Amino acid sequence: MALSLKLAAHSEIGLVRSNNQDSAYLSGTLIVVADGMGGAAAGDLASSVAIRELQQADAINQPDGGERLSGEAMLESLSGALTKANDSLADLVAWDHSLEGMGTTVCGAMFDGSQYGICHIGDSRGYLVRDGEFRRLTHDHSWVQSLVDDGKITAAEAADHPHRSLLLKVLNGQPTHTPDFLLVDAKLGDRLLFCSDGLCGMVDDDVIEPLLTSGDDLETIVGALTKAAHEGGGLDNITIIVADVVQHDPALDAAAPLVLGAAADVEIPKITGLQEIDLGDGEEETHRIDAGKPPSAPAPLSPAGGQVPDGVIDPDEFETIRYSPHVPSRTRRLLPLLTSILAIIAVVAAGYFGGNAYLSSRFFLGPDQDRVAIYQGVPDTVFGQQPFARHIETSQVPVGDLPKYYASQLTNGELRNYESLDVARQELARLDELAERCRADRAASASPKPTSTPRTPFSTRSAGSAQSSGSASDAVEGTSTPASSANASATNRTPTPTHAPATATSSPRPDQDPCG
């Protein structure tokens, strides 16, 4: 029965590294992860070379309407691609000696619809979940794994071993570093995981298993595994491919291949002027040998805790941070929490000192009982208090003498955000002038207004006297006085104000009326 692969993948730098040296490739017929090493010696280039050769092999394996490779033919195709990749790495080092030390792991599977053709070298891993059972498909080519195989340390001790990053085999241009190949029958419902040690080196299998066997969709599972790698420290690049084996689906088989990580960006240089060199045919070794120097077999593995033997590959040799060889796993799991706590403390500290700096540069005017005072900070209140204000000085300006408009501004905390104490004092002096003007206006309004006494041309007489002696008066004056004149004279005896009271008018802008 023909089957298909449903895929999800992710590749990232991680929480510590400065660049991504991992690469990945996935299609309906090939899924593979490559973890480059070498730091400045171009681990990203090494993983990109491996992915390029495997991608070309996969393209040949997808003829239009033809038969795909199957069985042993898949393993032969993978072997040829990795041999070409290893040769290319040797050529690159010979062409540019600064690339000495670069290398890459490779772990993945070619798929023909019924079998997996698995290739593996290094410490990247493949896992299989079948019928609820979780197991590894690959065996690490690492020094501590060899110690476990020899019974010198336990698997638990290997997880925290100070040299667990040391490798026995990678693709690095050495002809004796040969990958492992095997065929595994596929079954409907299988779930595959291929990953770099940014996951499996940071997270124990007993943490990976429940995440991989959950009933979530593949994207959610990839996200959960990535989160677990972060919580485990995130000290390396993280690359994950998860695949479900489903009923045959032509659309899945025909999906466009996807390249992730370094291989999606790195440009592999074209080699020019290279002379062939003899790489030798000796036993397995770590680094390239000088031309003419006979290869030597690696030294026997020393017991746990002993001196590291010659002939093993140290990924840390060319980079400062790749693994966490000296940090216990429990500490690694606490690292994200400690990082978060430190980040929170940093934010709080920055807010505290930044806030203090801001408050120290701001001044405002406010009441101090019945006087105007200068404060440093802002007049904002919390539960009726002003926690962000500090009293500076109190003036002799009474709040009650201010115009109503400015007195209201003062009590409402609106006279604020003065950028210096001098500016605040200038504003205080202006309020003092307004208060003085208001005191003068109010004093003038409170004083009595002068009145004038009307002049009378005759002696003051009663109305009756004027009437009885009217003829005599007429004789003296030689004129007659009408009755209306007497009435007018009587009227003029009542004092009349010099000027009528002024009508109060209000200013169209309250801040322009000195006394409100």
Salt bridges, closest charged atoms under 4 A:
GLU12 OE1 - HIS10 NE2 2.77
GLU12 OE2 - HIS230 NE2 2.60
ASP35 OD2 - ARG322 NH2 2.70
GLU53 OE2 - ARG52 NH2 3.04
ASP131 OD2 - LYS187 NZ 2.77
ASP140 OD2 - ARG125 NH2 2.78
ASP149 OD2 - HIS139 NE2 2.81
ASP180 OD2 - HIS141 NE2 2.57
ASP180 OD1 - LYS169 NZ 3.82
ASP190 OD2 - ARG130 NH2 2.59
ASP204 OD2 - ARG333 NH2 2.45
ASP205 OD1 - ARG125 NH1 3.48
ASP205 OD2 - ARG136 NE 2.96
ASP236 OD1 - ARG17 NH1 2.72
ASP236 OD1 - ARG322 NH1 3.98
ASP244 OD1 - ARG191 NE 2.68
ASP253 OD2 - HIS248 NE2 2.89
GLU317 OE1 - HIS287 NE2 3.44
GLU319 OE1 - ARG17 NH2 3.12
ASP368 OD2 - HIS391 NE2 3.61
ASP370 OD1 - ARG371 NE 3.99
ASP380 OD1 - ARG416 NH2 3.20
GLU393 OE1 - ARG425 NH2 2.84
ASP401 OD2 - ARG439 NH1 2.65
GLU427 OE2 - ARG430 NH2 2.76
GLU436 OE1 - ARG439 NH2 2.52
ASP511 OD2 - ARG509 NH2 2.69
